[in-house]
């Protein structure tokens, strides 16, 4: 993820496409590990409000955001909620989300398929909730992406 930060620092907005492609490609790897990306989101969003917000909005406007996994999505939601009043998602709603196998079980397509086979209804409900969260986050972008300028 350091390479992504360096690309944005050196090339600015010209690197948007390259960075977003690589960021979301990471989530499609067979051995995907959401914590690496959440750490990078922490670094990204702590760089400075205006530029960090622009960069996060660029990442979220990518079609690949529609497949953003639960762990990364929760992390992004908390970062955005820190910038918005009222919250876009809110801590209470984040805490109430549940799956018997945990959020990590739904991180990959294979994991979602296994979870759905074992717990069909208990998988459908959180997947619908995650889709709703992604939609609310996308709708919220104009509220926070330019704040602090």
C-alpha positions in Angstrom: 0.0 0.0 0.0 3.0 2.3 0.4 3.4 2.3 -3.4 -0.2 3.7 -3.7 0.6 6.5 -1.2 3.8 7.4 -3.0 2.0 7.4 -6.4 -0.6 9.9 -5.1 2.0 12.0 -3.3 4.2 12.3 -6.4 1.7 12.4 -9.2 -1.4 13.8 -7.5 -4.8 13.4 -9.3 -3.0 12.0 -12.4 -2.5 8.8 -10.3 -6.2 8.4 -9.4 -7.0 5.7 -11.9 -3.8 3.7 -11.3 -4.2 3.9 -7.5 -7.9 3.0 -7.4 -7.4 0.1 -9.8 -4.7 -1.4 -7.6 -6.5 -0.7 -4.4 -9.7 -2.5 -5.5 -7.7 -5.3 -7.2 -6.3 -6.1 -3.7 -9.8 -7.0 -2.5 -10.1 -9.6 -5.3 -7.0 -11.6 -4.4 -7.7 -15.1 -3.2 -5.8 -14.4 0.0 -7.4 -11.0 0.6 -6.8 -9.6 4.0 -9.0 -6.5 4.8 -6.8 -5.3 7.7 -4.0 -4.2 5.3 -6.4 -2.0 3.4 -8.0 -0.6 6.6 -4.5 0.4 7.7 -3.9 2.1 4.4 -7.3 4.0 4.7 -6.1 5.2 8.1 -2.9 6.6 6.6 -4.9 8.0 3.6 -7.4 9.8 5.8 -4.9 11.2 8.2 -2.8 12.9 5.5 -4.8 16.2 5.6 -8.5 16.8 5.5 -9.0 18.2 2.0 -6.7 16.0 0.0 -7.6 12.9 2.1 -11.3 13.4 1.5 -10.8 13.9 -2.2 -8.7 10.7 -2.4 -11.3 8.7 -0.4 -14.1 10.0 -2.6 -12.1 8.9 -5.7 -11.8 5.4 -4.3 -15.4 5.2 -3.4 -16.7 6.3 -6.7 -15.1 3.3 -8.4 -17.6 0.6 -9.5 -15.5 -1.9 -7.5 -16.8 -0.2 -4.3 -20.1 -2.1 -4.9 -18.2 -5.2 -3.8 -16.5 -3.6 -0.8 -16.3 -6.2 2.0 -17.8 -5.8 5.5 -14.6 -5.1 7.4 -13.3 -2.5 5.0 -16.7 -0.9 4.7 -17.2 -0.6 8.4 -13.8 1.1 8.6 -14.6 3.5 5.9 -18.0 4.3 7.5 -16.3 5.1 10.8 -13.9 7.5 9.0 -16.7 9.2 7.2 -18.9 9.4 10.3 -16.0 11.2 12.0 -16.4 13.9 9.3 -20.2 14.2 9.2 -23.0 15.3 11.5 -25.3 13.5 11.6 -23.4 10.2 11.0 -23.9 8.5 7.7 -24.1 5.0 9.2 -23.5 5.5 13.0 -21.8 3.3 15.6 -25.1 1.8 16.9 -26.0 0.5 13.4 -22.5 -0.8 12.8 -22.5 -2.7 16.1 -25.9 -4.3 15.4 -24.8 -5.9 12.1 -24.3 -9.6 12.6 -23.5 -12.9 10.9 -22.9 -16.2 12.7 -19.6 -16.7 11.0 -18.4 -13.1 11.5 -17.7 -10.3 9.1 -14.5 -11.9 7.8 -16.5 -14.9 6.4 -18.1 -12.5 3.9 -14.9 -10.9 2.7 -14.5 -12.9 -0.5 -16.9 -14.3 -3.1 -16.0 -17.8 -2.0 -16.5 -16.9 1.6 -19.9 -15.5 0.8 -20.9 -18.6 -1.1 -19.8 -20.9 1.8 -21.7 -18.6 4.3 -24.8 -18.7 2.2 -24.7 -22.4 1.9 -24.5 -22.8 5.7 -26.7 -19.9 6.8 -28.8 -18.7 3.8 -31.1 -16.2 5.6 -28.5 -15.0 8.0 -26.2 -14.3 5.0 -28.8 -12.6 2.9 -29.7 -10.1 5.6 -26.2 -8.7 6.2 -25.4 -8.6 2.5 -28.5 -6.5 1.9 -27.5 -4.2 4.8 -23.9 -3.8 3.4 -25.4 -2.8 0.0 -27.6 -0.2 1.8 -24.5 1.1 3.7 -22.6 1.4 0.4 -25.4 3.3 -1.2 -25.7 5.7 1.8 -21.9 6.3 1.8 -22.0 7.1 -1.9 -24.9 9.5 -1.4 -23.0 11.2 1.4 -19.9 12.1 -0.6 -21.0 15.6 -1.5 -21.4 16.3 2.3 -17.8 15.6 3.2 -15.5 15.4 0.3 -14.8 19.2 0.1 -15.2 20.0 3.8 -12.3 21.8 5.3 -11.3 23.7 2.2 
